[in-house]
């Protein structure tokens, strides 16, 4: 019983990866739109996009670490 609860907890912790993927996809789409509308500020848009994507990926990595901790530390 305990093993299945740990697996469910780890699965829930990994769900934040889905949110990060959706967020990066939306941000990339909006950045492409913005660059198409105003190509003269493409450098600023790209810099902001990369920073936002990095922060979003950090959230996914925190979820992965949480899942790993749940699997190996909770017994």
C-alpha positions in Angstrom: 0.0 0.0 0.0 2.8 2.4 0.9 4.5 1.9 -2.5 1.5 2.8 -4.5 1.0 6.0 -2.4 4.6 6.9 -3.0 4.1 6.4 -6.8 1.0 8.5 -6.8 2.8 11.3 -4.9 5.8 11.2 -7.3 3.4 11.3 -10.3 1.6 14.3 -8.9 5.0 16.0 -8.3 6.0 15.4 -12.0 2.8 17.0 -13.3 4.5 20.4 -13.0 6.5 19.4 -16.0 3.3 19.6 -18.1 2.7 23.1 -16.9 6.2 24.2 -17.7 5.9 22.7 -21.2 2.7 24.5 -21.9 4.0 27.7 -20.5 7.2 27.6 -22.6 5.1 26.8 -25.7 2.7 29.7 -25.2 5.6 32.1 -24.4 7.5 31.0 -27.6 4.4 31.5 -29.7 3.8 35.0 -28.3 7.5 35.9 -28.8 7.4 34.8 -32.5 4.2 36.9 -32.9 5.9 39.9 -31.3 9.0 39.5 -33.5 6.9 39.3 -36.6 5.1 42.5 -35.6 8.1 44.5 -34.5 11.3 43.0 -35.9 13.4 45.9 -34.8 13.2 44.8 -31.1 13.7 41.1 -31.7 16.9 41.1 -29.5 15.0 42.3 -26.5 12.1 39.9 -27.1 14.5 37.0 -27.5 16.4 37.9 -24.3 13.2 38.1 -22.3 11.9 34.8 -23.8 15.1 32.9 -22.9 14.9 34.3 -19.3 11.3 33.2 -19.0 11.9 29.8 -20.4 14.8 29.3 -18.0 12.6 30.2 -15.1 9.8 27.9 -16.3 12.3 25.0 -16.8 13.5 25.6 -13.2 10.0 24.9 -12.0 9.9 21.6 -13.9 13.3 20.6 -12.4 12.0 21.4 -8.9 9.1 19.0 -9.6 11.5 16.3 -10.8 13.6 16.8 -7.6 10.5 16.6 -5.5 9.4 13.4 -7.2 12.9 11.9 -6.7 12.8 12.9 -3.0 9.4 11.4 -2.6 10.5 8.1 -4.1 13.7 7.7 -2.2 13.1 9.4 1.1 9.5 8.5 2.0 9.3 5.0 3.3 
